[in-house]
């Protein structure tokens, strides 16, 4: 397995659980990843949400992607530090890809539109077949 497998799996199964930290308390929520490519795993949110502030204070994050197959399925965990991306081209792309953002009043120049990515870190796949084996870590 390599990073291309991680990119493919996450793009095919974009709904994930994103973990952040608030003080000493882990916080987890379901979130739709926007896309993944060789430059990272990209997410979009709004500044009114709690987790962008959590990521500003502690950038460590982990996303868990899951595909249900048979009895159990496959899980991909991606961990690293979140990087905020303030790029007007990417903001325009997310507004085109996710039309509902325009409907709630977000625009390219609106600071409430937040894009972040996990660009560097490590990933691992889990299945029942490898459940009791040491993790195969994929660094990216």
KAHU-V132091 format. One line per field, one symbol per residue. burial: + if it has 16 or more other C-alpha atoms within 10 Angstrom, else -. A space follows every 50 residues. Layout:
burial=???
This chain:
burial=--+--++-+++-+++++++++-----++--++++++---+++++++---- ++-++---+++++++++------+++++++++++------+--++----- +----+++----++++++++++++++-----------+-+
